Amino acid sequence: MPARRRTGADPKARWEAAARAQIGAKVEGGAIPLLVGPPDDPDAVAVDHLGFPGVPPYTRGVQPTMYRGRLWTLRQYSGFGSARETNQRFRFLLERGQTGLSTAFDLPTQIGYDSDHEKAKGEVGRVGVAITSLGDMRRMFDGIPLDRATVSMTINATAPILLALLVAVGEEAEVPRAKLGGTVQNDILKEYIARGTYIYPPEPSIRLTTDVIEFATREMPQWNYISVSGYHMREAGSTAAQEVAFTLANAIAYVRAAVARGLDRDEFLPRLSFFFSSDRNFLEEIAKFRAARRLWASVAQETLGARNPRSWAMRFHTQTAGSSLTAQQPELNVVRTTLEALAAVLGGTQSLHTNALDEARGLPTEASARLALRTQQILAEESGVPSTIDPLGGAYEIEYLTDRIEAEARAYLDRVEAMGGALVAVEKGFFQAEIAREAYRIARAREAKEELVVGVNAFAEGNDGFSLFPDESGAGQKRGLTISPELERGQRRDLERWRRERDAAKSRTALETLGRETEAGHNVMPPLLAAVRAGATLGEVAELWRGLFGEYRPPRTF
């Protein structure tokens, strides 16, 4: 082999000189370097810092074979209108290859009002399914194989009530609670930070969250009792590093509350799960997932004192970014969602939901929901990406971004710990202020066209309402799925019939028992199960707790 010809300057210096000649000062500075080179000791980094899949610190994935051994769970976030309509959508998706059911609930259900409450007017079934009673839950899961299909429920303030209803329906179908598989979100802290569907003040809300954790740990070994959610904070405007840090800070608060209840860390931590967004910055999102896994492995071991390596492994669900969807040129959302889904897969998610192209306009139609599911199936079956574990691991840019996000998130965690933990940070408005500042920066950048959104502030020609799914007349469909006002009237009639036909005295007695057990500080789940079986409605339980806990009123400023 001929000797390599030496030149007068080192290769990096020659490249930098050429780059400066072309773009000047942009060679340096900014969020991402123009070029990232190898680390000083690449072998040491690969072994000590990255490790191997299925081995701490889990940078490269939580399973030794990742998707070669088991594909991620294909989910579609469903739930609209009545329980009957949602049941039909569930069946439609299961028949077309979906492997997990994700349930969205309407706003009254989320904040503890029955469908006939004055504050529920105009909102019944609009952004999710209306569930007020055991009868509604029966209809929603009629004919659904709860012993085979996993169920995810996006519910927080009323999470104990919805979980009790599901357990009751499962047991009626001869599926014992120990065999129910799925997840309840049950992450109340992020509601105060970013989403807003809280009911009670933070302390009693965390008590209810912990009751669910304790009950599921003891009684539901296949159930994920919480999904600590960064998604909503990212949707509100947080950076990737803030999403990771604030999610982990909330997780630390829940773990400490469970430990204070008397649970052993290594008994319940293996069932703790997370939920992240996958946004548009493709490489950064891949790195974010890797950084989150590595940081959680460190936190679970060093901060929380878990001893079992299974307790250090971060399992998470991912949803493509709803905030990235545009009402203008909605067909472009297919491209955005595909890139975001691919980033989640390359980042090693265990479960994935892909948004439908028309969700910026309303609830997804069957056609758009099917296309979103098919997007995942193409990634799974045609892309070849699942064949290799962490295929971008070792890429200089990916490792640089992973290190950077981990370092920035760790710095935030240190700040939160110094002020007393996530609950104190929420009450002080720290998380809210940090996210609001970043959201304002993004808005200003888009106004100034420093950050471009195709079809919105750039390349806007074609914003004429074109749709991939024409209606029967052949014209472009300009609206997504709509909810008829008759649905609300029907839901009210069903609820009136439910109250009329139940044993009112038995229901009232069960609610009184639930109140006494709640005041005594006992776990609410056993008496709550008895109450919903006796016919108590979601609104009646939530109103009972309003009387005991009060309602949260956010500060005017933070």
N, C-alpha and C positions, 0 to 999 in steps of 0.2 A: 504493500500500500504506500503510495507516495506521501511524503511528509506534507502536513497542512501548511500552506503558504502563510507566513506571518505578515501582518500589515503594521503600519505605524501607529494606529490607534486601536483601542479595544473595541469589540463589536458593539457593546452597549453605548459607548461614547459616540461611535459613528452613527448609530441609529438616532440617538438623541439630537445630534447636530442636524441630521436630515429632517427630523420631525419639527424642530424649532424653525428651520428654514421655511417649512410649509405652513405651520399654524401657530408659531410663536409661543406666547405665554400659556396657551391651552394645554401644552404638554404637561404642565403641572397644575395642581389644584383641582377643585371639583370633587364630586362625590366618588367618582371612580377614576382611577389612574388610566392613562391612555394605554399602557402596557404593563402587565404584571409578569415578573420573572420567577424562576424557581427559588425555593427557600435555600438558606445556606446549607442545611443538612437534610435533603429530601428524604433519605431513608429513615432518619429519626422521626421526622414529622409523620411519615406514613404509618409507622409502627406505634408510636406513643400518642400522637394527637388524633389520628384518624381511626386506628384500630381496624377491626374487621366486622362485617355485618353480623348482627346477632350477639355482639360482644361489646361490653362497655368500652368507650363512652357512647356507642351507638351512632356515631356520626354517619356511618354508612348504611344504617337501617337497623330495625329492631329484630328482624328475623334473619337467620343464617342464609336462607335461600331467597328471601323476599318474594317477588312475584313468580319466580320459577316454582316455588313451593305452593303458593296460594295467591291468587289474584286479589287486588283490592276489592272491597265491597262496592258494587255499583248501586248508588242511591239516586233517587230523584225526590226532591222536596215537594211533597204533595199535600193536599188538604185545602178544600175550598167549599163554600156553601154548606150544605147539610151533610150529616153523617152518611146518608144514602149515596149522595153524589161522590163523596170522597171514597167510599167503598168501591164504587164503579171504577174510579181512577186507579185505585190500588190494584184491582184485578187486571185492568188494562196494562199496567206497567209490569206486573209479575208475569203475565202471559208473554211479554215481549223481552224478557230476559233480565229484568231488574232483580237484584238479590237482597235488597234491604228496603224497608219502608221508612220514609222520613215524613213526619206529620207536622204540618203547620196549623196553628190554631188562630181563630179570629181574635180581634182585639178584646171584646168583652170576656172571652174565656181566659185570655192572658192576664187580665187585671181583675178577675174575680167577680164578674157580673153575669147573671143569667140572661138569656136572650130576651126576656120580657122586661128587663130593668130599663128605667128611663134613660140611663146613660148608654145603653146598648143600641138605641135607635139609630138606624142607618149604617151600623157597623157589623150586623150579624152576617157571618159567612163571607165577609168581604176580603180579608187578607189571609184567611185560613178557615178551617172547619169550626163550626159552632158545636161545642160539647158542654152540656149542662147537667147530664144525669147518666146513670148506669144504662138507661135505655138508649141514649145517643151512642155510648161506647159500644154497646152490643151491635147496633146497626152498622157502625163504622167497620167493625172487624168481622161481620157476618161472613162465614165461609173462608176467612183468611187463615191459613195454617200457622197459628202462633207458635207451634212447636218446631217449625222449620224456618219461617221468615222472621228476621230480626226487625225490631221496631225501634225507631228513633223518634223521640218527641221533643220538639223545640218549645219548651215551656219552662218557666222559672218561678215567678211568684206563686203560682198555683201548681207547681210541680208535684207536691205530695198528693194533691187531690187527683190529678190526672193519673199518677202512678197507681193510686188505690183503685181507681176505676178500671185500669188495664188489668191489674192483678185479679180483680173480681171477675171480669169477663173471661180471662184466661182460665180461671178455676172452674167457671161454669162450663167451659168447653173441654174440661178434663185435662188442661195443661197446667200442672202445678207451678207455683211461682218459682220454684227452684229450676225449672226448665225454660222459663221465659228468657229470651236473649234480646238485647238491645241496649238503648241508652236513653236516659232522661237528661236534658241539658242542666237544669237545677243549678245554674250559675247566677246567683242574684247580684253579686258585686258589680259585674259588668253592666247590669241594668242601670245602676246609679251613675256609672261612668259614661255610658254611650247610648243606651237603647231606650230606657225610660219606662219599661213595663214593670215597675215595682208596685207594691201595695204598702207594705209595712216598713217601719224603720229598719236600718241595717242589722242591728243586733238580734232582734227576734227573727228576722229573715234568715240570718246565718244559722240560728237555732233550728229552723225548719229544714234548711239545707242539710244540716248535720243529722237530723232525724232520718232523712232519706238515706244518707250515707250509712248510718248505723243499721237501719232496717235491711237495706239491700245487702250489706256485707254479711249479715247474719242469716238472711232468709233467701237471697236471690244470687247465688254464686256466679251465674252467667250474665248478670246484669251490670252494665256500666252506670253507676249511680250519679255520675256527674260528667259533664263535658265542659271543661273550663275553656271559655271561648274568647279568643282574640279576634275572631271574625268581625264582630260588631264594632270593636274599637278601630279596626282597620277601615271598615266602611265609614266610620265617622271622621276619618282623616289621619289616623296615626301613621307613623313610619313603620317600616318592617321591624326595626329594633324595638320601638315602643310596643308594637303588637306582642312581640316575644316577651319583653320584660314585664309588661303589665299583666299579661296572662299568667306568667309564672308567679308573680307577686300575689295574685288572687289565689292561685293553687296553694301556695304556702299558707295563706290564711285558712283555707278550708282544711288542710291537713292538720294544722295546729288545733283547730276546733275539734276535729275528730279524735285527735290524741287526748285532748282535755276531757273528752267524753269517756275515755277509757279504752279506745280501740288501739290495737297494736299496729304500728306503721306498716309492717310487712304483711299484715293480715288484709288490709284494705287497699294499699297503694297499687298493687297489680291491676286493679279494676278501675283506677282513675284514668280518665281519657281527656283529650284536648280537641279543640276545634279551631282551625285557622282558615284565613282567607288565602286564596291564590290570586294575586293581582297581576298587573300587566308587565311589570319589569321582570322579564323572563329569568335572567340569570340571578338577579337578587332574590327572587322568590325561591328558587331551588336552594340557594345558599341559606336562606332564612330557615327552612325546614331542617336542614342539617345542623345549623347553629342551635336551634331550639332543642333538638334531641341531645346534643352534647352538653348544653347548659343545664338542662333538667337532670341529666345523669349526675352532674356535679352537685346540684342543689339538693336532690333527693338523698344523696349520700352524705354530703358534708354539712348542709344546713339543717336537714330534717332528720338525719340519723338513721335512715333506712339501711338495713344490712343485706337484704336479698337483692341480687342484681335484677331480678324481675321488677322490683319496685323502682328501679332507676330508669327503666325503658319507657320512653314516651310513645304512646300510641295515640294517633290523632285522625280525625276526620277533616276533610278539606272541602270547601265550597268555592267555586269560581266567584270572582268579585261582582256582586250585584251593582256596586257603584260604578263599575266600568261600562255597564250597558247604556246604550244611548237610544232615545226615542227617535232620533234622526237616523236615517238609513239603517234600520234595525237589522237588516241582513248582515251587516258588518259585525254584529255581535257574535255570529257563529265563529268568525276568525278569532275575535278576542277570547271567547270561551275556550276554543281549542288550544290556544297558546297557554292559557292559564291552567287548563286541565293537564297539559303535557308537563308544565312546570311542577305541578303537584305530584305527578307520577315519578318524574325524575328526582324529586325531593323525597320520595319514599312514603307517601301517605298510605294509611290502611283502609281508607274509605273515601269516596269521592262523590260529590254532587256537581253536575254541570248545569249552569243556568240556561234557560230557554231564551231564544232571541227576542221574544216579544214581552219580556218581563219588565222592561222600562215603561211599558204602556199598561200593563195589567197582569192578572194571573195567566199562566201559560195555557195555550190551547193544547188539545191532544196531539196535534201535528207537531207543534214546536217542542212539546215534552218528549215525543218520540225521537225527534232529531237530536235533542240534547243527550238522550240515552245512547243513541247510535254513535254519537261523537266519542263517548267513552269506549264503546265496543270496538270502534275502529282503532283507537289507541291500544286497546288490549289485544286485538287479534291480528292487526295488519301492520302496525308501526315497527314491530320488533323491539321496541324499547323495554318491555318487561323481561326480555330474555337475559339481560345483564343487570347485575346488582350495582346500583350507584354508578351508572355509566360515565358521569361527568366528574366523579371523584378523582382528585389528583390534578385536575385542570387548574392551572395557576390562578386564573381569574376566580373560579369557583371557590378555591381554598382561601384566597384573599378575602372575598366577600363573606365567607363563612366566619372567618376569624374576626372580621370587622363587626359584623352584626352581633356575634357573641360578646365581644368586648363592650360595645355600646349598650347592649341589654344588661350585662352584668353591672355596668356603672349605674344604670337606672335602678336595678334591684338594690344596690348598696344605698342609694338615696332613700328608697322606700323603707328599707330596714331601719335606717337612721332616724326616720320620723315616726317609727313605731309600728310599721306594717301596713298592709293594704287597707284595712278598715280605717285607720287614721288618715291615710292618704286620700281615700274616698271622701271622708268627712271634711278634710281640708280643701278638697277640690283640686288636688295636685294632678291626678290623672286627667281630669276634665280640661284643666288649663293647658297642659302639654299637648293634648290632642287638638284642642281648639286653635292653638297657635299654628300647628302644622296644617290644619285644614284651611286656615286663613292664607297661609303662604301658598298653598296649592291654588286656591281661588284667584289670588292675585297673579300668579304665574300664568294661569290660563287666560285671564283677562288681557294680560300683556302679550299673549301668544308666545311666551317663553316655553310653555309646555303645550304641545298640540294634541288635540283630540280629533281624530279624523271624523269628518262629517258634522262636527260641532263648531270648532273655531278654525278649522282648516278643511279644505277639500269638501266644501259644503254642497257643491252641485250634485243634484240627485236627491235632494231632500223633498221629494214629492209624494211621499206616502207609499212608495213601492213596497210590496210584501212578497215574500216567497210563497205565501199561502193565499191565493185568490179566493174570494167568496163565491157563492153559487152563480152570481151574475157575471163572474169573470173579472170584476173590478178588484183593485188592490184592497186587501183587508187592512183597515187602519186602526182597528182596536183588537185587543186580545180578548180573553174570556170575560164575559160579563155576568154579573149576579143579578137575577131578577128580584124585584121587591117582594114578589110572592113568596120567595124563600123565607124571608123574615117572618111573614105572616104564618107560614106553615110551621116554622120552628116554634113560634109562640103557641100555636095550637097543640103541638106535640108536648110542649112543656106543661101546658094547662092540663092535658090528659094525664100526664105522668103524676102530677100533684094530686089529681082527683082520684086516681086509681091506687096510689100507694097507701100503706097503713100510716096515717098521719101521726097517730099516737106513738107508734114504734119509731118513726123517723125523729119525732121531737125528743123522745127519750134518749136516742142514740146521740143526737146533737148535744144534749145536756151532759151526757157522759164524756163526750169529746171535749167540751168546755172545761170540765173538772180536771180531766187528765192533762190538758194543756196548761192550766193554771198550776198544777202540781209539778210541772217540769218533766213529766214523763214523755217518752217517745210518742208522737201523735199518730204514727202509722197504724198500730192495731185498732184504737178506737175510731180512727178515720175510715178504715176498711169496714168496720161494723156500721158506721153511719151511711156510707154510700150504698152498702147492701140493703140498708133499711129504707133507702129512697131519698136520702138527703141530696140536695142539688149542690153543684159547685158554688153557686152564689150564696147559698145558705151557710156553707162552711166558711167561705171567705168573709162573709159578714160577721160570723161568730168571732173569727180571729181579728177582724177590724176592731171589734169591741174590746178585745183583750189587749191587743198590741198597739192600737192607734194606726194612723196613716202617715206615710212619709211625705214631707214637704221639702223640696230641694231648696238650697240657699239661692237667693236672688243673684248673687255674683260669686265668682271664685277666682 
